[in-house]
Amino acid sequence: MRFSHLGVVAAVLAATASLAAAAVLAPRSVAPANVAPESVATLQPGRFSYQPAGDFESAGQTIDAPARATQLDAPLDVMVEPVSQAEYARCVAAAACPKLKGVDPAAANLPVVGVSWLEATAYAEWYAAATGEDWRLPTDEEWAYAAAERFHGEPPIASGDDFARRWLAKFDADAATARQSKAPKPFGHFGLNALGVADLSGNVWEWTNSCYERRAVDANGDARLLTRNCRVRALEGEHRMFMSDFIRDGVTGGCSAGLPPTNLGFRLVRAHASAVARMLSGVGALLAAL
């Protein structure tokens, strides 16, 4: 009897998985009419070299994060452009996002800026519910993969340099371009990268879901976690930095390296529909075989 019950449970779960897979593959039907579909680029699985976000030390000295081979295991959809002011305004109208200064509900061609991580997360939760799809902020790794050749990461440091020298070096580099206009530019101003994603590493720094971490690297190159602070999140743009999750304006909030960013914005990612469907189908088949 026990195995008979397990078989019934497995059949139910398998059927549920199949229905969920079909729902993922189906066209959007639950999204409100005023949630316009966005342009999406699908990133294919692949390997890339990545320097993890955070501070690293070895033998008491600050060092560059050791580069490591990283794998994107399944296709990932990424918004081609950051979330616009008009899109964010719809979230405000739905009473799901806080109001922000300077947001024009008609500005569909300008990124929303002056956004904290908390507000970006609120938008992601609202948008996921409105579309019936699992939209979220990217991890730092996912953002780096999407940025491809336009990813800058942390400024390099010479052996023996400490954190203060890294900060000063980046400050000097940023100061050379400080006179350039920092007003948000219309979508497409910075062009597409090799993966078809627009306006990366331009004048908008984008929130990720990655927490600040500090790690110690031993003689074998293994990194041991020392501290993790998820009230501080990684931002990516002209370079990587960390910012407290409630900060809307980097000028008032400080930053981890160089001049503070003028514009804090974001874009979202989701698991590609076919990848989710395959995963659910595999789970159903596994349960059915029990």
C-alpha positions in Angstrom: 0.0 0.0 0.0 2.8 2.3 0.8 4.2 2.1 -2.7 0.8 2.5 -4.2 0.4 5.8 -2.3 3.8 6.9 -3.4 2.8 6.1 -7.0 -0.3 8.3 -6.7 1.7 11.1 -5.2 4.3 10.8 -7.9 1.6 10.9 -10.6 0.0 14.0 -9.2 3.4 15.8 -8.9 4.3 14.7 -12.4 1.0 16.1 -13.7 1.5 19.3 -11.8 5.0 19.6 -13.3 3.7 19.1 -16.8 1.0 21.7 -16.3 3.6 24.2 -14.9 5.8 23.5 -17.9 3.0 24.2 -20.2 2.1 27.4 -18.4 5.7 28.6 -18.7 5.7 28.0 -22.4 2.3 29.6 -23.0 2.1 33.2 -24.1 1.5 35.8 -21.4 -2.1 36.0 -20.4 -2.1 37.2 -16.8 -0.2 40.5 -17.4 -2.3 43.6 -17.1 -2.8 45.5 -20.3 -0.6 48.4 -19.1 2.4 46.2 -18.5 4.0 46.4 -21.9 6.2 43.6 -23.1 9.9 44.5 -22.9 12.8 43.7 -25.3 14.6 40.6 -24.1 17.9 39.1 -25.1 18.4 35.4 -24.3 21.9 34.5 -23.0 23.0 31.0 -24.0 24.9 28.8 -21.6 28.6 29.2 -21.6 31.8 29.5 -19.6 33.6 32.8 -18.8 36.4 34.1 -16.7 35.0 36.1 -13.7 36.6 37.9 -10.8 34.1 37.6 -7.9 32.6 40.6 -6.3 33.9 41.6 -2.9 37.2 42.3 -1.1 40.0 39.7 -1.0 43.1 39.5 1.1 46.1 37.3 1.4 48.8 37.4 4.1 47.3 40.6 5.4 47.4 42.4 2.0 44.5 43.5 -0.2 44.6 41.6 -3.5 42.7 41.4 -6.7 39.9 38.8 -6.7 41.3 35.6 -8.2 39.8 35.1 -11.6 37.9 31.8 -12.0 36.1 29.9 -14.7 32.4 30.3 -14.2 29.5 28.5 -15.9 26.1 29.8 -17.0 24.3 26.5 -16.8 21.0 27.3 -18.5 19.6 30.0 -20.9 18.8 33.3 -19.2 16.6 36.1 -20.4 17.8 39.6 -19.7 16.0 42.9 -20.4 17.8 44.6 -23.3 17.4 48.0 -21.6 17.1 49.1 -18.0 13.7 49.6 -16.5 12.3 52.9 -17.8 10.7 55.8 -15.9 7.3 55.0 -17.5 7.6 51.3 -16.4 8.5 52.2 -12.9 5.6 54.7 -12.8 3.1 51.9 -13.5 4.4 50.1 -10.4 3.9 53.3 -8.4 0.3 53.6 -9.8 -0.3 50.1 -8.6 0.8 51.1 -5.1 3.6 48.5 -5.2 6.6 50.9 -5.5 7.5 54.1 -3.6 7.3 57.4 -5.5 10.6 58.8 -6.7 11.6 62.3 -7.5 12.0 63.2 -11.2 10.1 60.2 -12.6 8.1 61.1 -15.7 5.3 58.6 -16.3 5.5 59.4 -20.0 9.3 58.9 -20.3 9.4 55.4 -21.9 12.8 56.1 -23.5 14.7 57.1 -20.3 15.9 54.8 -17.5 14.5 55.3 -14.0 17.3 56.4 -11.7 17.6 57.4 -8.1 16.4 53.9 -7.1 17.6 52.0 -4.1 18.0 48.2 -4.0 14.9 47.9 -1.9 12.9 49.8 -4.5 14.3 47.8 -7.4 13.4 44.6 -5.5 9.9 45.9 -4.9 9.5 46.6 -8.6 10.8 43.1 -9.5 8.3 41.5 -7.2 5.5 43.5 -8.6 6.5 42.9 -12.2 6.9 39.1 -11.6 3.4 39.0 -10.1 1.9 41.2 -12.9 3.4 39.1 -15.7 3.2 35.7 -14.0 7.0 35.2 -14.7 9.9 34.9 -12.4 11.6 38.3 -13.0 14.3 39.3 -10.5 17.5 41.3 -10.2 20.5 39.6 -11.6 23.4 38.3 -9.6 26.7 40.0 -10.1 27.9 37.0 -12.1 24.9 37.1 -14.4 25.3 40.8 -14.9 29.0 40.3 -15.8 28.1 37.5 -18.3 25.4 39.7 -19.9 27.8 42.7 -20.1 30.4 40.5 -22.0 33.1 42.7 -23.5 31.8 45.8 -21.7 32.3 44.4 -18.2 34.9 46.3 -16.2 34.7 45.0 -12.7 37.1 46.2 -10.1 40.1 48.5 -10.9 43.3 46.4 -10.7 45.8 47.0 -8.0 49.5 46.4 -7.8 51.0 43.8 -5.4 51.2 45.2 -1.9 48.6 48.0 -2.5 45.9 48.4 0.1 42.3 49.3 -0.1 42.9 53.0 0.2 45.3 53.0 -2.7 42.8 51.1 -4.8 40.2 53.8 -4.0 42.5 56.7 -4.8 43.6 55.1 -8.1 40.0 54.8 -9.1 39.2 58.3 -8.0 42.0 59.7 -10.2 40.7 57.7 -13.2 37.1 58.9 -12.7 38.2 62.5 -12.2 39.4 62.6 -15.8 35.8 62.1 -17.0 34.0 63.9 -14.2 33.2 66.9 -16.4 31.1 64.8 -18.7 27.3 65.1 -18.5 25.9 62.6 -16.0 22.2 63.2 -17.0 20.5 59.9 -17.9 20.8 59.3 -21.6 17.9 57.9 -23.8 17.9 54.1 -24.5 20.4 53.1 -27.2 22.8 56.0 -26.5 25.6 53.6 -25.6 24.7 50.9 -28.2 24.5 47.2 -28.0 27.2 44.8 -26.9 28.1 41.5 -28.6 25.1 39.7 -26.9 22.5 42.3 -28.0 22.2 43.9 -24.5 22.0 47.8 -24.6 23.5 50.6 -22.6 25.8 48.6 -20.3 28.7 50.3 -18.5 27.2 53.7 -19.5 26.0 56.4 -17.1 23.7 54.2 -15.1 24.9 51.8 -12.4 22.7 48.8 -12.0 21.8 47.0 -8.8 22.5 43.3 -8.5 21.3 40.8 -5.9 24.9 39.9 -4.8 25.8 40.7 -1.2 29.1 42.3 -0.1 31.6 39.6 0.9 35.2 39.6 2.3 37.3 36.6 1.7 40.8 35.4 2.6 42.8 33.6 0.0 45.3 30.9 1.1 48.5 29.7 -0.5 46.6 27.2 -2.7 44.4 29.9 -4.1 41.3 28.8 -2.1 39.1 31.6 -0.8 37.5 31.4 2.6 34.5 33.5 3.5 35.2 35.9 6.4 32.2 38.2 6.4 29.0 38.6 4.3 26.8 41.7 4.6 23.5 41.6 2.6 22.5 45.1 3.7 25.2 46.1 1.1 24.8 45.0 -2.5 27.0 45.1 -5.6 26.4 47.7 -8.3 27.7 47.3 -11.9 28.3 50.1 -14.4 31.5 52.0 -15.3 33.1 49.9 -12.6 31.9 47.7 -9.8 31.1 49.1 -6.4 29.1 48.3 -3.3 26.3 50.4 -1.8 23.9 50.2 1.2 20.6 48.8 0.0 18.5 51.8 1.0 20.7 54.4 -0.9 19.1 56.1 -3.9 21.8 58.6 -4.6 25.4 57.4 -4.6 26.7 60.9 -4.0 25.2 60.9 -0.5 25.8 57.2 0.2 29.5 56.8 -0.5 30.9 54.0 -2.6 33.6 51.3 -2.5 36.0 52.8 -5.1 36.4 56.0 -7.0 33.8 58.8 -7.5 30.2 57.9 -6.4 27.8 57.0 -9.1 25.3 59.7 -10.2 22.5 57.3 -11.5 21.4 54.2 -9.7 19.0 52.1 -11.8 18.4 48.4 -12.7 17.3 45.8 -15.2 15.8 42.4 -14.6 16.4 38.8 -15.6 14.4 35.6 -15.7 15.1 31.9 -16.3 14.5 31.2 -20.0 11.1 29.6 -20.6 12.5 26.5 -22.3 15.0 25.9 -19.6 12.3 26.1 -16.9 10.1 23.7 -18.9 12.9 21.2 -19.2 13.7 21.4 -15.5 10.0 20.9 -14.5 9.6 18.1 -17.0 12.7 16.4 -15.6 11.4 16.7 -12.1 8.1 15.2 -13.2 9.8 12.3 -14.9 12.0 11.6 -11.8 9.0 11.6 -9.5 7.0 9.4 -11.8 9.9 6.8 -11.7 9.9 6.6 -7.9 
